[in-house]
Amino acid sequence: MSNIQLYHQIMTLPQEMQHQIADFVEFLKYKNQNQNPKKRTAGLAKGLVEMTPDFEEPLEDFKDYV
């Protein structure tokens, strides 16, 4: 079935059924998107986080426990 034939079939349906078809198309797009997850790219956050020189020093809040 060509796209034009499919379009013609859909347009001859009642409005409520056309809305159901639109919902189904959105569902199929969502389902397909979850089956093909986007690949992650390493290093996108490089330089966004900085460690302070005293990172491994005990915190004042935990002084009583150390």
C-alpha positions as CSV (number, residue, x, y, z in Angstrom):
1,M,0.0,0.0,0.0
2,S,1.4,3.4,-1.0
3,N,1.4,6.4,1.3
4,I,-1.3,8.0,-0.8
5,Q,-3.5,4.9,-0.5
6,L,-2.9,4.8,3.2
7,Y,-3.7,8.5,3.5
8,H,-6.9,8.0,1.5
9,Q,-7.9,5.1,3.8
10,I,-7.3,7.1,6.9
11,M,-9.2,10.2,5.6
12,T,-12.3,8.1,4.9
13,L,-12.5,7.0,8.5
14,P,-14.6,8.9,11.1
15,Q,-12.8,11.7,13.0
16,E,-12.6,9.6,16.3
17,M,-10.9,6.7,14.5
18,Q,-8.4,9.2,12.9
19,H,-7.5,10.3,16.4
20,Q,-7.0,6.7,17.5
21,I,-4.7,6.2,14.5
22,A,-2.7,9.3,15.4
23,D,-2.3,8.0,19.0
24,F,-1.2,4.6,17.6
25,V,1.4,6.3,15.4
26,E,2.8,8.2,18.4
27,F,2.9,4.9,20.3
28,L,4.9,3.2,17.5
29,K,7.3,6.1,17.3
30,Y,7.9,5.9,21.1
31,K,8.3,2.2,21.0
32,N,10.8,2.4,18.1
33,Q,12.7,5.2,19.9
34,N,13.1,2.9,23.0
35,Q,14.3,0.0,21.0
36,N,17.1,2.0,19.4
37,P,18.6,4.1,22.2
38,K,21.0,6.8,21.2
39,K,24.6,5.9,21.8
40,R,26.4,7.9,24.5
41,T,29.4,10.0,23.6
42,A,32.3,9.9,26.1
43,G,33.7,13.2,27.3
44,L,30.8,15.5,26.8
45,A,31.0,16.8,30.4
46,K,34.8,17.2,30.4
47,G,35.8,20.3,32.3
48,L,32.4,20.8,33.9
49,V,33.4,19.3,37.3
50,E,36.4,20.3,39.3
51,M,37.8,18.7,42.4
52,T,39.2,20.9,45.1
53,P,42.7,20.1,46.5
54,D,41.2,19.2,49.9
55,F,38.6,16.8,48.5
56,E,39.8,13.9,50.6
57,E,40.1,15.8,53.8
58,P,37.5,15.0,56.6
59,L,34.5,17.3,56.7
60,E,33.9,19.6,59.7
61,D,30.3,18.1,60.0
62,F,31.7,14.6,60.6
63,K,34.5,15.7,63.0
64,D,32.8,14.1,66.0
65,Y,32.6,10.7,64.2
66,V,36.2,10.5,62.9
